[in-house]
Amino acid sequence: MHKKLSERLGSSLKKIEEFYSENRKNIWDIVLYGSSVRGEEPRDLDIVIIFEDVDEEEYDELPYQLKKMVEGEDLSVDVKGKYFKELFDSNFLAGGSIVTEGYCLISDEFVTDKLNLDGYTLFNYSLKDLDKNSKTRFTYALKGRNDSPGVLDKLEGKHFAPKVVLIPIEETDDFRTFLGRWNVSYEEYRIAMRRGI
């Protein structure tokens, strides 16, 4: 499992795996999504059980059971249950977040990996508030200089277009912090793309 995610989950992961072992028949995966996946300090854990096929009673009951198993005094947990096809329903607003940033706790991979996609946060930044000297230093810090790697290399990001970079979902918070240190304004979007770009 991705080290940062493993640290955030702690002992809850073992309970989730036990739950899955007992109820695996119709579960596609159990997915962690939200702030904890993006590298932020989570206030709670957002989890969705993705069902392939299950009756209505289990659809309602299994998320409640998992919540009771995982939730503790110092950990707030929100657990939903959804059919796989519901992830792509325009009426389910969290579906896009789950697909682009969700981490499959059972198969130990991002949802995008499981669907043969890559998940990124696209940052469109502006340097209009920096003077010429600061713009040059920012570019060196971003892309590197000589043999020294920049933050894009360290976070395994990609330069996509002028003032547009793609950062792996799990490194989103680190890149936000980098932009904040430079007082650079930006917009961000979560995206999933087919491999091979």
N, C-alpha and C positions, 0 to 999 in steps of 0.2 A: 504494500500500500504506500501511496505517496506519504513521505515522512511527516510533513506538516499536518496532513489530515489525520494521520494515525495519532499524533500528539493531541489534537483537539478532541478526538473521540475517547481516548483513554480506555477505561474498562467497559464502556458501553458497546464497543465493537464485539466483544466476546458474547454479550447478551444478544446482540443482533444476529450473530452467526448461529447461536443456539435456536433462536426463534425461527430463523430460516430453515434449519435442519428439521424442525418439527412441522413446518408448514410449506415445504418447498414445492409441492406438487403443481400448483398453478401460479407460482410467482416467477416473473421474468427476472427481477432483481429488486434489491432494496437500495434506494438512491438517497444520498446526502446532497443537498443543494443549498444555495443561499450564501450568506456572508462567510460561513466557515470554510467554504470551498474556495472563495475568492481571496483568501489570505487575511481576512479581517478578523478581529477578535469577536467571536460570536456572542450574542446575548442569549441565544438559544440554538438548538439544533433543528433544522428543517429536514424532515425525512419523508419520502414517499415510497410506499410499497407499490410496485408496478405489477399488476396482475395480467396474466395471459387470458385466463378464464376462471371465473369463480362465481359461486352463487351469491345472491344479494345479501344473505345473512353474513357470510364470511367477508364480503366486501366492506361491510360496516364494522364487523367485530374485530377482524385481525389488526387494523391500525390501532384500535383502542387497546388491544392486548400488548402490542409492541410498545406503545407509549408507556403503559404501566410498568413494563419490564425495564425500560431504559431510563425513565425519568427519575431523578434523585433530588435531594434537598438543594444541591448547588447547581442543578442542571434542568433547565426548562426545555421540553421537547414538543415539537409539533409534528404529528404523524398523520399523513393522508394516505388514502388508498385510491389508486387510479388504474383503469384498464390501459394497456399500452396504447391503444388507438386514441384515447382521450388526451394524450400528450400533444397531439397535433390538432386538437379541436380549438378553434379560434375563441370559443367561449371560456376556455380554461386558461386564464391569463398566466399562470405560473408554468404552463407547459413549455414555453420557449426557454425559460430559465433552466428548467430541468434538463431539457435536451442539450442546451449549449454549455451549461456549467456543472451539471450533475455528476456525482461520482458514485459508481456502482460499488457498494460495500461488499457484495458477495463475489462478483467476478473480478474485483480489484482493478477497475479501470474506469475511465471517464465514459459517460454515456456516448459521447461523440466517438470514442475509440470503438465501442461496441457496435456502433452504427457505421463504422468506417468513415468517420468525419474527423476534422480537427476543430477544436473549440478555442476561440480567442476573444479577448477584449480588444476592439479596435479603438485606438486613441487618435483623435484628430486635434492636434495642438496648435497653438498660435504663439509666435515669438514677438508679436507687435509691441509688447511692453518692455522688451529687453533692448539695451543699447547694443551697438555693434560688437563691442568687446565681449559682452555677456553672451550674445548669440554664438560667437565663435567658441567660447568655453563650454557652453551648453552642448553644442554639436560634438565637441571632443568627448564630453562626458557621456553623451548618448551613444555615439558610434565608435569611440575609441580613437587613439592616436598612436602612430608608430606601432610598437608591439604591445601597447597597453589596451586591453579590451574595454569597451564601453558597456553601459548598462544593458543595451540591447543584447550583446553577447552573453552577459552574465545571466539574464533572465530568459535566454533562448527566444528572444523576440525577433520580429522580421520588419524591415523597412518596407512599407507597402507602396507608398507614394510620397510626394513632398509633404512633410508635416503630418504624415499618417503612418502609424506603426501598429503591428499586431503583436499582442502580448498573450502568452498562454494564460488561460483563465486563472490558474492557481497562483500566478505572479501579479495579478491585477493590483492588489494593495501595495506591493513593493514599487510598482511603476508609478502609481498615484503619489506615493511618498516622494519619489524622485522628482516628479513634476512640481510637487509642492515646495520642495527645497529651492527650486529655481523660480518660484512664483510664476509658473507658466500656466495659462488658462487652457482648458481642453474640454472636449466632449468625448463621451465614451459610449460604446455600443457592444453588446455581446453578439457574437456571430459564430456560426458553424459552417464549415466549408468542406467540400469534397477534397480528399487528399490529392496532392500532386501539383499544388500551385507553387 
